[in-house]
Amino acid sequence: MEKNASAIESLQGKEFLCMGETLTIWLERYAISKRPAVELLCTDDGVTMPYGTLTVNMPEVELEDDEIIIKNWSENEWLAEAALKSGLFEDTGRRIPTGFVEAPVWRVKS
């Protein structure tokens, strides 16, 4: 098992608030890199539906086992802010150039 794989796996089913919505974390895997994709779901009137994707896949970037790359621009700006405020993640300070923006690398708190 990866040294901190359980840190990321521990996110499964955790919740945080974003703009008045309770979002639930659902983990998937990116097809190319097999890295975790952090999907967010919301439930409205008993129906669970996709809300957004917190992560971005950059297979060429080396990461520690407990790190993820965050999409914090465009429609994800407020989503990333709420996720960081949740206390589930910490910003490592690393930034990855992605064209016109830089994507932050976060560590999943265990």
Secondary structure, 3 states (H helix, E strand, C coil): CCCCHHHHHCCCCCEEEECCEEEEEEEEECCCCCCEEEEEEEEECCEEEEEEECECCCCCCCCCCCEEEECCCHHHHHHHHHHHHCCCEEEEEEEEECCCCEEEEEEECC
